[in-house]
Amino acid sequence: MNQRDVVLGLLGDGRPMPYIPAAFFIHFPAEFHAGQAAVAKHLEYYRFTGMDMAKIQYEKTFPRNPEIRRPEDWAKMPFYGREFYEDPLAIVAQIVKAKKSEAVVLQTIYSPFMNAAETVGDELVLRHMRQDPEKVKRGLDAITESTLFFVRECIKLGVDGFYHSTEGGEADRLEGPLFTEYVKPSDLMVMKEMNDATPFNILHVCDLMGEYRDLVTYLDYPGNVVNCPLKTEKQSLTPREASKLFGRPYMGGLWRKGAIAGGTPEQIKKEVEAVLQDAPDRFILGADCTVPGETRWENIRTAIEVAHNYRR
C-alpha cells in the first residue's frame, strides 16, 4: 500500500491499518507563496517529512476593500473569478500531477466568513455582523460564490478533496444565532460542493482566534475526517472522544505549540506515544492547527516516523 491507499483506507471497511498515518501543516515564508517556488517548496516539504498526504497551503488572501465601511457597503463586494485565482490553480495543477499517484492531494480552503474578515479586518466584520447581518450577508454571498468558483476549478484539476477551515463560532465572536443563521449556511454550501464531488475532505474547526464554548454547532458539518481543538470552555476531549463525538476519524492529538514546535526528539517521541496509546482506530496523527512557521522540519519528520513505527 502506498500513502494514498493508507489514507483512503481510513474510510474503508474497517480492516486494520498497516500503520498510523500522520501529517502536519505549515505556512512557508512569503517568497514561497506563489508560482514555481510554491510548488517546489510544497514538494520538498512533503518528501522531507514523509507525511501521508499532500496538502496545498492557500496563500491568496482576499485583498482589503476600503469601500466597505458600513454594513450596507457589503453590497459592493466583488466576485473573484479566474484571473484572481490563476496562480493558486496553477499550483494545484502541478502538485496534482506530481503527487496524486502516490498521495491524497488536498487543497486548503478558508471559509467565506474568514475571507470576509480578510476583506475588512476582524473588528469591522464583527461590528457589521452585530449591527445588520442581513446587509453583511450580501457580501458573504458574493464571497461564497467566489469560493465555490475556486473549489469547482480545483475539482476539475483532480484534487482528492479539501481541508476546509472554519471560524466565527468562537465564544467571544459570533456564537449563537448570528453564526448559525448567517455564517454556517455559507460554510455548508461550500462543504457540500466539496463532499459531493471528492472522496476525502477534512473539516478543520480553527481556534486561532479564540476558544469555543463547545463544538455542538459543528457536529452536522460534512467532512470525512475532523480536525478540531480538544479543549473548549465546557470540556476537554481525547482524540478518541472527539472521533466518537463527530462520528468519523479524527486528525490531530498534538498541540501545535508543544513539543512538535520546539522540543527535543526524545520529548517529541514521548508526546506522540502518549497520544497514540489511546488514539482511535481510525486516526491521523497531526496538530490541532498549522504548526508555527519556525518549526524545524526535522521535528515534524520525527513525529511522523514515530507514528509510522508505532505498534499498538
C-alpha positions in Angstrom: 0.0 0.0 0.0 1.3 3.5 -0.8 0.4 6.6 1.2 -2.6 7.2 -0.9 -4.0 3.8 -0.2 -3.4 4.1 3.5 -5.2 7.5 3.9 -8.2 6.5 1.8 -8.3 3.2 3.8 -9.3 5.3 6.8 -12.8 5.4 5.1 -12.9 1.8 4.2 -14.3 -1.4 5.6 -12.7 -1.5 9.0 -9.7 -3.6 8.3 -6.7 -2.9 10.4 -4.5 -0.1 9.2 -0.9 -1.1 8.2 0.4 1.9 10.2 -0.8 5.2 11.7 -0.7 7.9 9.1 0.5 11.4 10.0 0.6 14.9 8.5 1.5 18.3 9.8 0.8 21.6 8.0 2.9 24.7 8.0 3.0 28.1 6.3 6.1 28.7 4.2 7.9 32.1 4.0 6.3 34.7 1.7 8.8 34.0 -1.1 7.3 30.5 -1.4 3.6 31.6 -1.6 3.2 31.8 -5.4 4.4 30.3 -8.6 7.0 27.6 -9.2 8.7 28.5 -5.9 5.5 27.4 -4.0 5.2 24.2 -6.0 8.9 23.3 -5.3 8.6 24.1 -1.5 5.4 22.0 -1.1 7.1 19.0 -2.8 10.3 19.5 -0.8 8.4 19.6 2.5 6.3 16.5 1.5 9.4 14.5 0.7 11.5 15.6 3.7 8.8 15.0 6.3 7.4 11.7 4.9 3.9 12.9 5.6 1.0 10.9 4.3 -0.9 13.5 2.3 0.0 16.4 0.0 -1.9 19.3 1.3 -1.6 22.6 -0.6 -1.5 25.7 1.5 -3.7 28.6 0.4 -2.0 32.0 0.5 -4.1 34.1 -2.0 -5.8 36.1 0.7 -8.7 38.4 -0.2 -7.5 42.0 -0.6 -8.6 44.7 1.7 -11.6 46.6 0.4 -11.6 50.2 1.7 -15.0 50.8 0.1 -16.7 48.6 2.8 -17.1 50.9 5.8 -20.8 50.4 6.8 -23.0 47.3 6.7 -24.7 48.4 3.6 -21.4 48.6 1.8 -21.1 44.8 1.6 -23.3 45.1 -1.5 -20.1 46.3 -3.2 -18.2 43.1 -2.5 -16.9 41.8 -5.9 -16.9 38.3 -7.3 -13.4 37.0 -7.8 -13.0 34.6 -10.7 -10.3 33.0 -12.9 -8.0 36.0 -13.1 -7.8 36.2 -9.3 -7.3 32.5 -8.8 -4.9 31.9 -11.7 -1.8 31.4 -9.6 -3.3 29.1 -6.9 -4.9 27.0 -9.6 -1.6 26.6 -11.4 0.0 25.4 -8.2 -2.8 22.9 -7.7 -2.4 21.6 -11.3 1.3 20.9 -10.8 1.0 19.2 -7.4 -1.8 17.0 -8.5 0.3 16.0 -11.5 3.3 15.3 -9.3 1.8 13.5 -6.3 -1.7 12.2 -6.9 -0.5 8.7 -7.9 1.1 8.2 -4.5 -0.7 10.5 -2.1 -4.1 12.1 -1.4 -3.9 15.7 -2.6 -5.9 18.2 -0.7 -6.4 21.9 -1.2 -6.8 24.3 1.8 -10.0 26.4 1.7 -10.8 29.2 4.1 -14.5 29.8 4.8 -16.4 32.7 3.4 -16.6 34.3 6.8 -12.8 34.1 7.2 -12.4 35.7 3.8 -14.8 38.5 4.9 -12.6 39.1 7.9 -9.6 39.4 5.5 -11.5 41.9 3.4 -12.2 44.5 6.1 -10.4 43.2 9.3 -11.8 41.1 12.1 -13.0 44.0 14.2 -15.1 45.6 11.5 -16.7 42.5 10.1 -17.8 41.5 13.7 -19.2 45.0 14.3 -21.1 44.9 11.0 -22.5 41.5 11.7 -23.8 42.6 15.0 -25.3 45.8 13.6 -27.0 44.4 10.5 -26.3 40.8 9.5 -28.8 40.9 6.6 -26.7 43.6 4.8 -23.4 41.8 5.5 -25.0 38.6 4.1 -24.9 40.2 0.6 -21.2 40.3 0.8 -20.9 36.8 2.3 -23.0 35.6 -0.7 -20.6 37.1 -3.1 -17.6 35.7 -1.3 -19.3 32.2 -1.2 -19.7 32.3 -5.0 -16.0 33.3 -5.4 -15.0 30.4 -3.1 -17.2 28.0 -5.0 -15.6 29.0 -8.3 -12.2 28.1 -6.9 -13.5 24.8 -5.4 -15.0 23.8 -8.7 -11.9 24.6 -10.6 -9.8 22.6 -8.2 -12.1 19.6 -8.6 -11.7 19.9 -12.4 -7.9 19.7 -11.8 -8.2 16.5 -9.9 -7.8 17.2 -6.2 -8.9 14.4 -3.9 -10.6 16.8 -1.5 -10.2 19.8 0.7 -9.1 20.9 4.1 -11.9 23.3 5.0 -11.1 25.7 7.7 -14.0 27.4 9.5 -14.1 30.2 12.1 -16.6 32.6 13.6 -18.4 30.5 16.2 -15.9 31.1 19.0 -17.3 32.1 22.4 -16.3 35.8 22.0 -17.1 36.3 18.3 -20.4 35.2 16.7 -21.5 32.3 18.8 -25.3 31.5 18.7 -27.9 32.7 16.1 -25.6 35.1 14.3 -23.3 32.2 13.5 -25.9 29.5 12.8 -28.1 31.8 10.7 -25.6 33.8 8.7 -22.2 32.1 8.8 -22.9 28.4 8.9 -25.1 28.3 5.7 -22.1 29.6 3.7 -19.8 27.0 5.2 -22.3 24.3 4.4 -22.8 25.4 0.9 -19.1 25.3 0.2 -18.6 22.0 2.0 -21.5 20.3 0.2 -19.9 21.1 -3.1 -16.6 19.5 -1.9 -18.2 16.5 -0.4 -20.4 15.7 -3.3 -17.5 15.8 -5.8 -14.4 14.5 -4.0 -13.7 11.4 -1.8 -11.7 12.8 1.1 -12.4 16.0 2.9 -11.2 17.3 6.3 -13.3 19.6 8.5 -11.0 21.9 10.4 -12.5 23.9 13.2 -9.9 26.5 13.8 -9.4 28.1 17.3 -6.6 30.5 16.2 -8.9 33.5 17.0 -10.3 32.2 20.3 -11.8 29.3 22.3 -15.1 27.7 21.6 -17.8 27.2 24.3 -18.4 23.8 22.8 -18.3 22.0 19.4 -22.0 21.2 19.1 -22.6 23.7 16.2 -20.1 21.7 14.0 -21.3 18.2 14.6 -23.5 18.2 11.5 -20.8 19.7 9.2 -19.8 17.3 6.4 -16.3 16.0 6.1 -14.8 12.6 6.1 -12.3 13.5 8.9 -12.4 16.1 11.6 -9.5 18.2 12.9 -10.7 20.3 15.8 -9.4 21.6 19.2 -9.6 19.2 22.0 -10.3 21.8 24.6 -13.3 24.1 24.8 -14.7 26.2 27.6 -17.1 23.3 28.6 -14.9 20.2 28.2 -11.6 18.6 27.3 -11.6 15.7 24.9 -9.2 13.0 23.9 -8.8 12.1 20.2 -10.9 9.0 20.8 -13.7 11.1 22.4 -13.5 13.7 19.6 -13.8 10.9 17.0 -16.8 9.4 18.8 -18.4 12.9 19.2 -18.2 13.6 15.4 -18.7 10.1 14.3 -15.8 10.0 12.0 -12.0 9.6 12.0 -10.1 12.2 13.9 -6.9 14.0 12.9 -4.7 15.7 15.5 -3.6 14.9 19.0 -0.6 17.3 19.3 -0.8 20.9 20.4 0.8 23.0 17.7 3.0 24.9 20.1 4.0 21.8 22.2 7.0 19.5 21.7 6.5 19.5 17.9 7.3 23.2 17.8 10.5 23.2 19.8 11.1 20.0 21.7 13.9 17.5 21.5 13.5 14.3 19.6 13.0 12.5 22.9 10.3 14.9 24.0 8.5 14.6 20.7 8.6 10.8 20.8 7.3 10.8 24.3 4.4 13.1 23.5 3.5 11.3 20.3 3.5 7.9 22.0 1.3 9.2 24.8 -1.3 10.3 22.2 -1.1 7.0 20.2 -1.6 4.8 23.3 -5.3 5.9 23.4 -5.9 7.0 19.8 -9.0 5.8 18.0 -8.6 3.0 15.4 -9.3 5.5 12.5 -6.8 8.2 13.2 -4.3 10.6 11.6 -1.6 12.0 13.8 -1.3 15.8 13.4 -1.6 19.1 15.2 -4.7 21.0 16.3 -3.8 23.6 13.6 -1.0 24.8 11.5 2.3 24.5 13.3 4.4 27.7 13.8 6.4 28.7 10.7 9.7 28.5 12.5 9.2 24.8 13.4 12.1 22.7 12.4 11.2 20.2 9.7 13.3 17.6 11.5 10.8 17.8 14.4 7.9 17.1 12.1 9.7 14.2 10.5 10.5 12.8 13.9 6.8 12.8 14.9 5.7 11.2 11.7 8.3 8.5 12.0 7.2 7.7 15.5 3.6 7.3 14.2 4.7 5.1 11.3 6.7 2.8 13.5 4.3 2.6 16.4 2.7 -0.7 17.1 -0.5 -0.9 19.2 
